[in-house]
Amino acid sequence: MTFTSDDLDRIAADLAATGEIDARYSYMGQGAATWDRFTTWQEGDPTPNVLHFTLGMLRDAHDDLFAALPGPVRVVDLGPGNGVPVRGVLERLRASGRLDGYSGVDASAEMLAIAEANLRAWLGPAAPLRFHRRDFTAAPLADLRGPATLALLTGGTLLNFADPVAVLRHAREAADVVAFVARADTVANRTFFRFGETETGEDIPVRYRVMLDRLGVHRDRYEPEVGFDDRTRQRFLRIRLTSPVTVAGRLPLPAGRSVHLWRYHHRTEAELTMMLDAAGYTPLTARRTPDGEFLLLAGTVAAPSPVDRSASSTSP
Ligand SMILES: C[S@@+](CC[C@H](N)C(=O)[O-])C[C@H]1O[C@@H](n2cnc3c(N)ncnc32)[C@H](O)[C@@H]1O
């Protein structure tokens, strides 16, 4: 798959405006297969890793999440990856006769195809599964709503966005309950840069290298840089151009310019809970790994205040 002309226009315009190429483009094309290989490898890895912790915390939170949702439950999976993280949630809901349906939402057609093939194989051809190619941070989500809806953001995805609160707030279009997984700030993990998708001898995750290649930014034109920004409290991956390039055939950039590719916000559990609150959710439940580094936080959409209720009841 190559980027569409619209993708290239947007990548160039966003890069000119923000200095960043949105991470979602790294999951398109070959990037989807790379992520699938990484997740499959994590699943079988004997050493505990973020996927194992995610699956364990989701399992532990099932009862709390489902108790907050009456009757049949729709699961809206925001960025499903290869579908592995959500599998247990769907199997559990189906076993209790409460699975209304599943909607996987992803910007990458290739990622969706992998998730669909996996989930249909695991849950059978009759399972009520739907897949939607959308930017879940901006595209409408209200049509995905079921009788009671659980929106999921697993894999640390939320803290990769520039404005996680805005993403959580947008998810309210579909969610009655939202649950997300995050790596909390331990200070020591501010220097954690073992990208699991880096091939031997490479100093940049494969899907970023491949994405940059497809944008005409070849490996001999930049040096990767990783670090921690004390001001914004973000780990970052960016590249510094060592030669002039024209990105996406549209945007000329000089040598020396840096291009932001990836971030991870470092926030404490209290700050993550405040994010839920700021996005209009009431904290529902929290799960932590024994070392406190990985968290699953969930919130219910806060009931409108009496003032909001009276305002909406008088609107036409
Ligand atoms: C870090 S992966 C996590 C995948 C999976 N949830 C997991 O836990 O393994 C991020 C996922 O979100 C998708 N994604 C990232 N930004 C997106 C956006 N703005 N709109 C839709 N999908 C997006 C990617 O294509 C990918 O499937």
The ligand as a Gaussian input file, in Angstrom:
#p B3LYP/6-31G(d) Opt

LIG

0 1
 C        0.118000       1.316000      19.933000
 S       -0.962000       0.469000      18.809000
 C       -1.971000      -0.378000      19.999000
 C       -2.713000      -1.534000      19.409000
 C       -3.539000      -2.343000      20.403000
 N       -4.570000      -1.548000      21.051000
 C       -2.663000      -3.014000      21.422000
 O       -2.857000      -2.782000      22.633000
 O       -1.799000      -3.817000      21.039000
 C       -1.998000       1.832000      18.255000
 C       -3.167000       1.450000      17.351000
 O       -4.003000       2.608000      17.151000
 C       -4.140000       2.903000      15.757000
 N       -4.177000       4.367000      15.654000
 C       -3.237000       5.250000      16.076000
 N       -3.679000       6.515000      15.908000
 C       -4.922000       6.432000      15.376000
 C       -5.906000       7.384000      15.002000
 N       -5.695000       8.703000      15.147000
 N       -7.098000       6.938000      14.509000
 C       -7.331000       5.615000      14.343000
 N       -6.428000       4.653000      14.687000
 C       -5.243000       5.060000      15.196000
 C       -2.944000       2.237000      15.090000
 O       -3.175000       1.968000      13.725000
 C       -2.783000       0.980000      15.947000
 O       -3.654000      -0.048000      15.556000

